[in-house]
């Protein structure tokens, strides 16, 4: 089975941001995505270029065009948010994002009326209906298909850094789960979701996909829902991040991912060996960062050396500084230090809950306020 990989300009970037639609008064999710999408549809009909449909009617996704800088991607996202608010504000609907909604019940959510979503739910049943989750996806262009899988393996060594920083789903159905990212462990229950296999060659990836099609697991490549996956657009797509409550943090995570991919691409050009970890260490790192977030002790290398994730992030920022300057995202990457200082979203959410005697309505209000402010509060 041949899997095409489109020609893509090196280190271009694109961002996809899933947004929850919440009632301005109750803070609960509203099933109004179709109303919103109909309102923003082009006059001649068809899909809006940057505001898209999602699995559930409580969600819309905004996407950027192919961009050359993180700042350019940010401007795209700001335009889409402004266009959405022109529709949602009169409906008394707020935009909100986190890996999960703090108290909404999955049983109350409606699935978008589209065949591919109906097929997904029919196959996955209870776990599929549970997918009341939101994420941020970052695409980075790679100019040579032979670089894709080596870079994917290298990025897996920094999986826990990204997941810990972006973790924003401590609550589920009105309860504190004890996890920093409950979303990460929920999403991997779907077939073909979770951590990717570490293939050495594109032929091996194609053979895997052919097998999955042959036995009926997938009908097309986009149904491989790995946390990091090669995309037909000629990109490596990073699906690690929990939904982010504000634009500043979205761009910080985008800059971190942008720099990592370009850094490893440069290492390949220079003939240097890229880092990698055994699959069992990658799996353990994912669990630790989902469970403990910024307090995770992560596995750094094949020898099993360990370190507190926040200390490892500080070292990574220093290593990526020259790449960030070259990609013109030094300011956005610098916001990672703000997260280290102020706490990740899951920490801020728990702090709000403590200050308000466990009231998760106050947590939703804080997430709505961050989306309005465009920065962590």
N, C-alpha and C positions, 0 to 999 in steps of 0.2 A: 504494500500500500504506500503510494507516494504522498508525502505531506509537503505541500509547497510552503516555502518561506519567502514572503514578499521582499523585494528590494526595499531597504529602508535606510534612510540617512542616519549615520552614526550618532548616537546619544541625543536624538530627538526625544521628546517626552510628551506623554499624554496622561491625563488623570480622569478617573471615573469616581464619582462621589454619590453614594446612596443616601437619600434624605428621607426621614420620616415626616409624615404629615400629622400634626397633633392638634387637638382642639385647644383653642386659646383659653378656654375657661376651665375645662376639666383636666387638661394635660394628657388625656388618653388619645390613642390613635384614631384618626378619622379615615374612612374608606372613600376618599374623594379623588384618588389619583386620576381616574378617567375623566372626571369633570375638569381637573387642572390641565390634563393633556389635550382635551378637546378645545379648551380656551386658548392654549398657546399654539395650536396647530397652524401651519401656514394657510393662507387664504385659499390656495388651490387644493388643499387637502394633503394628506400624507403626514409623515413624521416630522416633528421638530428636529432640527439638526443637532441640538445639544441637550434637549430635555427628553428623557426616554422613559418607557414603560418598564416596570419590574414585576417580579413574581406576585407580590401582594398589592392590593389596592390602597394600602396605607403608605406606599413608597413611590418616589420618583427618583430617577438617577440623572445627574447632570454630568456631561462629559466635555472635555476640551477638544479642540482641533489638534493636529500635529503641531507641537510647539518646539522652539529651540532653547527656551529658557524656562525655569520654574516660574519666574515673574510673569512671563507671557501666559503660562497655564493659569496662574492666579487671576489674571485679568479676564480670561475666558470664563472662569467659574463665577467671578463677581457679576459678569453680565447676565449669566443664566439665573443667578439668585435674584437679581433685581427684577428680571422678567417674571420669575415665579411669584415674587412678593406682590407684584401688581395684580395677580390673580388670587393668591391665598389670603392676603390681608382683608379684603372685603368679605371673604368666607369665614373670617375669624379662625383661620388655620395658621398655625405657626410651623416653621421649618425647624427640625431638630435632628441631631445625629449623635449616636453612640453605638457601640457594638450591639447592644440590646436596649429596648425600652425598659425602664426600671420596673414598671408594674403592669403593663398591658398583658392581657391573656391571649395566648395563641389561638384558643378556641373561638375567639370573637373576630378573627381576621378573615377577610375574603380574598380568594385567589383571583388574579386577573383572568378574564375570559379569553384565553388563547390556547391553541392546541398543545403547544410545546410545554406549557405550564401544567395543563391537565394531564399530559403523559407523565411528567415528572412526579406529580402528586400520586397518580394511580400506581406508579411503580414503588415509590418510597414510602407511601402511606403515613404512618404516625410520625416518623422522623421528618418526612417532607413537610408535613403540616406544621411541625415545630420550628421551621426555619424563619422565625421572627427575628432576623438578624440584619445588621447593616455594616457595610465595609467601605474601604477606600482601595481602589486598584490603581496601580501606577505602571504604565507601559514605558519602556525605554528601548529606542531603536538600536538594532545591532546590524552592522553592515555586512557581516559574513556569517552564513549559517553555521560554519564549523566552530564559531566562537560560542554559540548559544548554550550548549550543554556544559562546557567547562565553566562558563560564567554562572550558570544555574547552580552547579555544585559548589562553587565558591561562595555565592550569596547565602547558601544554606548554613555556612559557618557563622553568619551574622543574623540568622533568623531570630534568635532570642532577643537580640538587641532591638530589632524593629518591633517585635511583638510586645516586649515589655514597655517600650516607650509609648506605643499606640493603644495599649490595653484600656478599654473603656466599657467593659461589660460585666461589672461585678454583680449586678442585680438581674434576676429573672423571675417573672411572674410575681413580683412583690416581695421576694426574698433575697437576702444576700447569699450568694452561692459559695463564698469563700475563695472564689477565683478572681484574678485580675481580668482575665479574658475568658468568660464562659463561652462566648461566640466561637473561639478557636476550636474548642473541643466539641461543640455542637455541630459545626459545619462539616467536620470530618466524618460524621456518621453517614453522609450521602455517598453513594457509589462513585468511585473515581475522585472523591474529594480528599483533602488532607495533603500530607507531604508527598512530593514527587519521587518517583524512582530516579536513581542516579545512573543514568545511561552514559556509556562512554562515547557512542557514535550515533549519528542521526539514523542510520539503518536500524539500530536496536529500538529507537523510539518509534520508527515506522512499523517495525514488527509487532511491538506492543499494541499500537493502535489497531493494526490489522486483526490481531487476535481479539481485541475488545469488540470490534465490529462483527467479526465472525461469530462470536458467541452471544451477540445481542446485548452487550452491556451498554454500548453507545451506538448512535447512528451517524454521528459526525464528530469531528475533532473538538469542537467547542464544548462538548459534553464531558471532556476531561477537565475536572474542576480543581486541579491541584492548587496549592497555596502559591506556588511559582510555576508558571507554565510557558512554553514557547507559544507565541501567537501567530496566526496566519498573517497578521499585519506586518510581520518582520520585526517583532518586538519580543522582549522578555517581559511577561506580565506578572507583576508582584501583587498577590492577593492576600498578603499577610496581615495588613493593618485592620484593626477594628475600625468601625465608623468613627470619624473624628468630629468633635463638637464645634470646631471653628476653623476658619480658613487659614489662620496663621499656622496651626498645627498640621493641617493637610499639606501645606507647602513645605513645612519643615521635614515631614516624612518623605515627601516627593524629592526634596533636595538630597536627603540621605541616600535614598535608593538610586537616584540619578548619578550621584557621585560614586557609589559602590560599583555600579555597572561599568561606568567609564574607567574607573580605577583598574578593574580587573581586565577590561579590554586593552588598556595600555600595558598591563603586565604581560599579556599574551604577545603583543607587538614586540615587547622587549625580550621575549624568550624566557621569562621568569615563570617559575612554577606557581600555580594558583593553590590557595589553601583548600583543604577538603576535610570532611569528617566521616567516620563510619556511620551508616544509617542508624545504628542503635544510639549513638551519641546525639545525632540530629533529633531523633524522636524524643529522647530524654530532655534535651534543651527546649523543645516545643512545650512539653508538659510543664517543666519548671517555670518557664516564663509566663505560661497561661495561668498557672497556679499562684505564683509569688510575685509576678510583675517586676517591679523595680528592686525588690528584695531577693530576686533569684540569684543563686550561685550557679553560673553556667560553665559548661565544659568548653574549653578554648581550642583544644588541639587533639590530634590523634593519640597523644600520650596520656590524655585524661587530666591535664592541668585545669584547674578551676579558678574562677574569680567572680566577685560581685559584679553583676551586669552593669551597674552605673559606672563603676571604675573602668570597665572595658569600653564603655561608650566614650568616656573622656579620651582614652587613648585613640579610639577610632576617629574622633573628630580632628585630632591633631594630624593623624595620618592622611585624612581626606582633605585637609585645608588647601593644598595646592590644586587639587582637582576641582574643588569648589570655586576657587578663583578663576580657573580656566573656563568653567561652565557658567560663570557669572551668577552663582547662587550662594555666595558667602553669607549674605544677610539671612537668607532663609535657613541655611544649615545651622547658623548660629542660634536659631530659636530652639534647637534641641537642648542647648544649655539652659534655656528658660524652663523647659519641661523638667530637666534634672533638678532645677532649683525650686520650682513651684509644685512639682508633682505631676504625674500622669493623670489622665482623666479619671481613671477608676479611683485614684486616691482622692481627687477633688470631690467626686460624687459621694464617696463614703464620708468625707468631712462635712459636706452639706447635710447628709442624713443624720449624722451625730448631733450637729448643731440644732436640728429641727426635730429631735426626739423620734427619729426613724421615719419621718414623713417623706415618702418617696415622691409625692407631688412637688415638694420643694426641690428635689433633685431634678425633676423634669424642668421646673422653672429655671433652674441654674443652667441647664443645657440649652434651653431656648435663649436665655440671656447671652450665653457665649456665642451662639450662632449669630445673634443680632450684633454683638460687639466685634465679632471677627477675630477674637483672641481669647486665651484662657483668662478666667476671672478667679 
